[in-house]
Amino acid sequence: MQLSTAVERFLTAVQLEYGYSEHTLRAYQRDLAWFIDFAEETGARELADCDIELMRGWLWQRQQQGLAATTLARNVATLKSFGTWLERSRLVPGNPASRLRAPKAPRDLPRVLADEQMRRLLARVEGRGDAEHPESLRDHAVLELLYAAALRVSELCSLPITGLDAGARTVRVLGKGGKERVVPFGGPAARAIDTYLTVARPALIARAAQAASAASQSAASQSAGPQSARHDALFVGNRGGKLTPNAVYRLVARELEDEPGGGPRGPHTFRHTAATHLLNGGADLRVVQEMLGHSSLASTQVYTHVSTERLAQSYRQAHPRA
């Protein structure tokens, strides 16, 4: 069997059987496409040629290209998953990637906004809310829920209306690996979501339907034009379809431009901020782990480091004997 054929079969299994996210699938596709290119350049086209030395050679080449340790670690994880599948499928006698070791990536502390920054940002977005511009009301609800429930952007965009329990103030989200969890949110987010559902969402859907009707004379316009809201997504975009992660990224980046501090400007900043604020407020680490949907407590513990570093910075700035 050719190596490229084995890779195609593995990716099909990942897509149809493993329940991995689209993001993970795309990462596997990219990594293994680069791996196949390297293998073919070295003359290793058959599956029998896929051994640990070939894999180490590819990783060494990637390292020489100056790629970050985090990227190399992801490459190793991809090869290990591929090798495990090969072994389980009995296409090879053993996992050729079993002895690969990922480089240790330096752990950078995530960007976290101060309490006052978050209050100021959300108040600013709320102040721009206008029924004449329903997207402004939606944007306010999106940001409130991102922060209140510490959601991943993929979880927010795929959240169905049926996943919202307005009375209990909870959302039922589908996280990484298809794991479901119920997350609470507070009063400000509840009010923003209620306004969005009663005012903004119907207006966005109606506007999209009107645009689709106006374009109905052209078959080409119908196929590529505005989307009708034939889905159950809680948050809809300006054209009536599901709100996309890219749209949320642009929204968050725009709002973070006005806030001091460097670092990333994506939606994950709200998740980092929420987790840190919970711990600063006295929440138990295990509770925060469950809320974030982390399978490992180590993933949640990074936020204790953030809190400690913030305390150290305040001490150095304020204490006369620091």
RODO-2510 file (C-alpha; in nm, 4 decimals, decimal comma):
residues 322
     n   res          X          Y          Z
     1     m     0,0000     0,0000     0,0000
     2     q     0,1200     0,3500    -0,0788
     3     l     0,1769     0,5891     0,2097
     4     s    -0,0564     0,8475     0,0544
     5     t    -0,3376     0,5891     0,0393
     6     a    -0,2925     0,5035     0,4060
     7     v    -0,3075     0,8732     0,4947
     8     e    -0,6311     0,9157     0,2980
     9     r    -0,7876     0,6221     0,4827
    10     f    -0,6737     0,7605     0,8173
    11     l    -0,8237     1,1038     0,7469
    12     t    -1,1516     0,9412     0,6441
    13     a    -1,1578     0,7521     0,9741
    14     v    -1,0843     1,0726     1,1656
    15     q    -1,3710     1,2499     0,9918
    16     l    -1,6324     0,9755     1,0100
    17     e    -1,5465     0,7673     1,3172
    18     y    -1,3405     0,9607     1,5697
    19     g    -1,5663     1,2604     1,6244
    20     y    -1,2780     1,5078     1,6175
    21     s    -1,3453     1,8750     1,5506
    22     e    -1,3095     2,0298     1,2059
    23     h    -1,0112     2,2257     1,3371
    24     t    -0,8307     1,9020     1,4349
    25     l    -0,9149     1,7414     1,1016
    26     r    -0,7733     2,0374     0,9076
    27     a    -0,4560     2,0292     1,1192
    28     y    -0,4109     1,6575     1,0461
    29     q    -0,4675     1,7172     0,6752
    30     r    -0,2055     1,9930     0,6596
    31     d     0,0533     1,8090     0,8657
    32     l     0,0222     1,4822     0,6782
    33     a     0,0259     1,6554     0,3388
    34     w     0,3626     1,8089     0,4321
    35     f     0,4814     1,4722     0,5648
    36     i     0,3892     1,2965     0,2386
    37     d     0,5709     1,5647     0,0373
    38     f     0,8846     1,5066     0,2449
    39     a     0,8524     1,1288     0,2182
    40     e     0,8163     1,1384    -0,1611
    41     e     1,1143     1,3714    -0,1911
    42     t     1,3229     1,1112    -0,0107
    43     g     1,1798     0,8258    -0,2204
    44     a     0,9640     0,6808     0,0594
    45     r     0,6353     0,6244    -0,1189
    46     e     0,5316     0,2890     0,0267
    47     l     0,3754     0,2396     0,3689
    48     a     0,6537    -0,0024     0,4514
    49     d     0,8964     0,2924     0,4248
    50     c     0,7103     0,4828     0,6983
    51     d     0,9306     0,4242     1,0006
    52     i     1,0525     0,6324     1,2907
    53     e     1,3629     0,7476     1,1014
    54     l     1,1480     0,8933     0,8222
    55     m     0,9344     1,0704     1,0798
    56     r     1,2374     1,2035     1,2660
    57     g     1,3827     1,3255     0,9379
    58     w     1,0680     1,5232     0,8608
    59     l     1,0562     1,6726     1,2104
    60     w     1,4242     1,7673     1,1877
    61     q     1,3562     1,9439     0,8568
    62     r     1,0644     2,1287     1,0153
    63     q     1,2845     2,2327     1,3058
    64     q     1,5504     2,3651     1,0680
    65     q     1,2834     2,5826     0,9088
    66     g     1,2573     2,7695     1,2392
    67     l     0,9072     2,6570     1,3294
    68     a     0,7833     2,7167     1,6821
    69     a     0,7994     2,4423     1,9430
    70     t     0,4195     2,4434     1,9625
    71     t     0,3953     2,3693     1,5893
    72     l     0,6484     2,0872     1,6165
    73     a     0,4571     1,9442     1,9126
    74     r     0,1408     1,9420     1,7023
    75     n     0,3297     1,7683     1,4192
    76     v     0,4409     1,4979     1,6623
    77     a     0,0845     1,4560     1,7903
    78     t    -0,0386     1,4127     1,4323
    79     l     0,2213     1,1447     1,3580
    80     k     0,1404     0,9636     1,6829
    81     s    -0,2314     0,9566     1,5989
    82     f    -0,1535     0,8318     1,2488
    83     g     0,0834     0,5664     1,3842
    84     t    -0,1710     0,4479     1,6407
    85     w    -0,4329     0,4121     1,3682
    86     l    -0,1912     0,2176     1,1484
    87     e    -0,1226    -0,0259     1,4307
    88     r    -0,4893    -0,0683     1,5253
    89     s    -0,5786    -0,1223     1,1596
    90     r    -0,3065    -0,3895     1,1434
    91     l    -0,1453    -0,2208     0,8465
    92     v     0,1909    -0,2218     1,0261
    93     p     0,3247    -0,4507     1,3033
    94     g     0,3701    -0,1641     1,5493
    95     n     0,3243     0,2091     1,5921
    96     p     0,6192     0,3694     1,4101
    97     a     0,5675     0,6961     1,5996
    98     s     0,5592     0,5455     1,9491
    99     r     0,9110     0,6672     2,0392
   100     l     0,8721     1,0210     1,9062
   101     r     0,9053     1,2929     2,1668
   102     a     0,7550     1,6391     2,1330
   103     p     0,9760     1,9386     2,2162
   104     k     0,8838     2,1212     2,5331
   105     a     0,7198     2,4468     2,4403
   106     p     0,7734     2,7489     2,6622
   107     r     0,4490     2,8255     2,8389
   108     d     0,3482     3,1833     2,7732
   109     l     0,0890     3,3221     3,0084
   110     p    -0,2367     3,4017     2,8259
   111     r    -0,3561     3,7575     2,7867
   112     v    -0,6018     3,8500     3,0602
   113     l    -0,7999     4,1714     3,0933
   114     a    -0,8429     4,3369     3,4305
   115     d    -1,1879     4,3510     3,5905
   116     e    -1,2236     4,7192     3,5101
   117     q    -1,1199     4,6626     3,1490
   118     m    -1,3905     4,4011     3,0996
   119     r    -1,6542     4,6242     3,2594
   120     r    -1,5496     4,9152     3,0406
   121     l    -1,5428     4,7067     2,7216
   122     l    -1,8832     4,5481     2,7770
   123     a    -2,0384     4,8802     2,8798
   124     r    -1,9011     5,0382     2,5632
   125     v    -2,0523     4,7662     2,3436
   126     e    -2,3833     4,7824     2,5305
   127     g    -2,3950     5,1596     2,4823
   128     r    -2,3731     5,1147     2,1058
   129     g    -2,6711     4,8789     2,1034
   130     d    -2,9480     5,0057     1,8779
   131     a    -3,2646     4,8338     1,7562
   132     e    -3,2114     5,0033     1,4190
   133     h    -2,8862     4,8110     1,3914
   134     p    -2,9682     4,4589     1,5177
   135     e    -2,6119     4,3386     1,4663
   136     s    -2,5037     4,5736     1,7466
   137     l    -2,7425     4,4011     1,9885
   138     r    -2,6187     4,0614     1,8714
   139     d    -2,2559     4,1647     1,9205
   140     h    -2,3301     4,2706     2,2770
   141     a    -2,4970     3,9357     2,3530
   142     v    -2,2069     3,7461     2,1943
   143     l    -1,9425     3,9210     2,4023
   144     e    -2,1434     3,8955     2,7235
   145     l    -2,1894     3,5199     2,6783
   146     l    -1,8278     3,4590     2,5746
   147     y    -1,7109     3,6165     2,8978
   148     a    -1,9903     3,4962     3,1266
   149     a    -1,9656     3,1289     3,0273
   150     a    -1,5964     3,1198     2,9228
   151     l    -1,6889     2,9543     2,5924
   152     r    -1,4643     2,8603     2,3043
   153     v    -1,5578     3,0459     1,9866
   154     s    -1,6475     2,7172     1,8159
   155     e    -1,8828     2,6310     2,1024
   156     l    -2,0538     2,9680     2,0817
   157     c    -2,1036     2,9578     1,7035
   158     s    -2,2407     2,6026     1,7076
   159     l    -2,4703     2,6646     2,0061
   160     p    -2,8325     2,5878     1,9127
   161     i    -3,1298     2,7751     2,0513
   162     t    -3,2343     2,4521     2,2216
   163     g    -2,9067     2,4605     2,4131
   164     l    -3,0138     2,7782     2,5906
   165     d    -3,2118     2,7542     2,9140
   166     a    -3,3039     3,1155     2,9830
   167     g    -3,4857     3,0312     3,3054
   168     a    -3,1948     2,8433     3,4591
   169     r    -2,9427     3,0794     3,2946
   170     t    -2,7388     2,7947     3,1489
   171     v    -2,6175     2,6841     2,8066
   172     r    -2,5545     2,3260     2,7003
   173     v    -2,2461     2,3232     2,4775
   174     l    -2,0616     2,0590     2,2791
   175     g    -1,6911     2,0903     2,3463
   176     k    -1,3760     1,9205     2,2249
   177     g    -1,4054     1,5502     2,1558
   178     g    -1,7835     1,5748     2,1464
   179     k    -1,8007     1,6243     2,5249
   180     e    -2,1168     1,7970     2,6392
   181     r    -2,1343     2,0233     2,9427
   182     v    -2,3784     2,2682     3,0995
   183     v    -2,2378     2,6119     3,1818
   184     p    -2,4071     2,8909     3,3808
   185     f    -2,4130     3,2601     3,2935
   186     g    -2,5148     3,5690     3,4879
   187     g    -2,7699     3,8478     3,4792
   188     p    -2,6002     4,0884     3,2357
   189     a    -2,5558     3,8112     2,9780
   190     a    -2,9160     3,6978     3,0339
   191     r    -3,0501     4,0490     2,9652
   192     a    -2,8331     4,0896     2,6554
   193     i    -2,9431     3,7520     2,5179
   194     d    -3,3100     3,8278     2,5872
   195     t    -3,2858     4,1572     2,3960
   196     y    -3,1074     3,9808     2,1125
   197     l    -3,3707     3,7053     2,0897
   198     t    -3,6711     3,9375     2,1048
   199     v    -3,5397     4,2219     1,8899
   200     a    -3,2202     4,1502     1,6985
   201     r    -3,2455     3,7883     1,5848
   202     p    -3,5906     3,8240     1,4227
   203     a    -3,4736     4,1443     1,2532
   204     l    -3,1587     3,9797     1,1150
   205     i    -3,3570     3,6829     0,9842
   206     a    -3,6237     3,9072     0,8292
   207     r    -3,3594     4,1221     0,6628
   208     a    -3,1922     3,8129     0,5174
   209     a    -3,5263     3,6815     0,3890
   210     q    -3,5992     4,0128     0,2182
   211     a    -3,2577     4,0125     0,0515
   212     a    -3,3060     3,6541    -0,0663
   213     s    -3,6489     3,7388    -0,2063
   214     a    -3,5111     4,0367    -0,3955
   215     a    -3,2455     3,8137    -0,5515
   216     s    -3,4857     3,5310    -0,6408
   217     q    -3,5030     3,6346    -1,0077
   218     s    -3,1522     3,5048    -1,0675
   219     a    -3,0690     3,1393    -1,0057
   220     a    -2,7054     3,2290    -0,9579
   221     s    -2,7953     3,4886    -0,6998
   222     q    -3,0136     3,2350    -0,5211
   223     s    -2,7297     2,9857    -0,4880
   224     a    -2,4665     3,2327    -0,3758
   225     g    -2,6788     3,5019    -0,2181
   226     p    -2,7945     3,5641     0,1373
   227     q    -2,8734     3,2630     0,3489
   228     s    -3,2105     3,1986     0,5004
   229     a    -3,2127     3,0941     0,8638
   230     r    -3,2985     2,7282     0,8077
   231     h    -3,1024     2,6207     1,1121
   232     d    -3,1347     2,6322     1,4876
   233     a    -2,8211     2,8336     1,5653
   234     l    -2,8639     3,0746     1,8540
   235     f    -2,6470     3,3423     1,6944
   236     v    -2,7014     3,4393     1,3315
   237     g    -2,4822     3,6469     1,1044
   238     n    -2,5707     3,9582     0,9103
   239     r    -2,6992     3,7462     0,6213
   240     g    -2,9150     3,5143     0,8311
   241     g    -2,6821     3,2142     0,8386
   242     k    -2,4911     3,0843     1,1366
   243     l    -2,2553     3,3343     1,2917
   244     t    -1,9038     3,2286     1,1898
   245     p    -1,5902     3,2097     1,4074
   246     n    -1,4189     3,4561     1,1731
   247     a    -1,6910     3,7133     1,2368
   248     v    -1,6473     3,6712     1,6132
   249     y    -1,2698     3,7047     1,5769
   250     r    -1,3142     4,0333     1,3924
   251     l    -1,5585     4,1596     1,6543
   252     v    -1,3305     4,0786     1,9484
   253     a    -1,0195     4,2117     1,7766
   254     r    -1,1964     4,5405     1,7049
   255     e    -1,3007     4,5836     2,0675
   256     l    -0,9610     4,4871     2,2103
   257     e    -0,7893     4,7513     1,9953
   258     d    -0,9171     5,0133     2,2396
   259     e    -0,7849     4,8316     2,5465
   260     p    -0,4271     4,8672     2,6762
   261     g    -0,2020     4,5634     2,6812
   262     g    -0,0341     4,3465     2,4230
   263     g    -0,0854     3,9880     2,3195
   264     p    -0,3538     3,8047     2,1229
   265     r    -0,6777     3,9788     2,0315
   266     g    -0,8991     3,6780     1,9661
   267     p    -1,2076     3,5406     2,1448
   268     h    -0,9920     3,3126     2,3607
   269     t    -0,8847     3,6239     2,5513
   270     f    -1,2371     3,6385     2,6950
   271     r    -1,2145     3,2723     2,7985
   272     h    -0,8755     3,3278     2,9635
   273     t    -1,0086     3,6363     3,1376
   274     a    -1,3204     3,4627     3,2684
   275     a    -1,1209     3,1693     3,4078
   276     t    -0,8720     3,3979     3,5803
   277     h    -1,1449     3,6168     3,7273
   278     l    -1,3233     3,3079     3,8612
   279     l    -1,0083     3,1891     4,0392
   280     n    -0,9349     3,5391     4,1674
   281     g    -1,2867     3,5458     4,3086
   282     g    -1,2326     3,2256     4,5040
   283     a    -1,3750     2,9603     4,2697
   284     d    -1,2412     2,6083     4,3218
   285     l    -0,9948     2,4910     4,0559
   286     r    -1,1977     2,1758     3,9880
   287     v    -1,5118     2,3816     3,9335
   288     v    -1,3310     2,6036     3,6836
   289     q    -1,1964     2,2926     3,5096
   290     e    -1,5491     2,1586     3,4695
   291     m    -1,6801     2,4929     3,3477
   292     l    -1,4062     2,5229     3,0851
   293     g    -1,4451     2,1618     2,9726
   294     h    -1,0785     2,0763     3,0298
   295     s    -1,0068     1,7036     3,0379
   296     s    -0,6861     1,7660     3,2327
   297     l    -0,6497     1,9755     3,5459
   298     a    -0,3067     2,0833     3,4212
   299     s    -0,4750     2,2828     3,1439
   300     t    -0,6714     2,4779     3,4038
   301     q    -0,3760     2,5327     3,6369
   302     v    -0,2198     2,7814     3,3963
   303     y    -0,4730     3,0343     3,5247
   304     t    -0,3385     2,9986     3,8777
   305     h    -0,0023     3,1053     3,7354
   306     v    -0,1702     3,4081     3,5792
   307     s    -0,3204     3,5035     3,9141
   308     t     0,0139     3,4558     4,0913
   309     e     0,1988     3,6629     3,8322
   310     r    -0,0558     3,9433     3,8627
   311     l    -0,0129     3,9371     4,2400
   312     a     0,3649     3,9523     4,2020
   313     q     0,3403     4,2483     3,9642
   314     s     0,1120     4,4375     4,2028
   315     y     0,3494     4,3639     4,4910
   316     r     0,6539     4,4896     4,2997
   317     q     0,4705     4,8074     4,2050
   318     a     0,3156     4,8839     4,5412
   319     h     0,5310     4,7462     4,8222
   320     p     0,8050     4,9831     4,9421
   321     r     1,0399     4,6925     5,0165
   322     a     0,9739     4,4971     4,6971
***
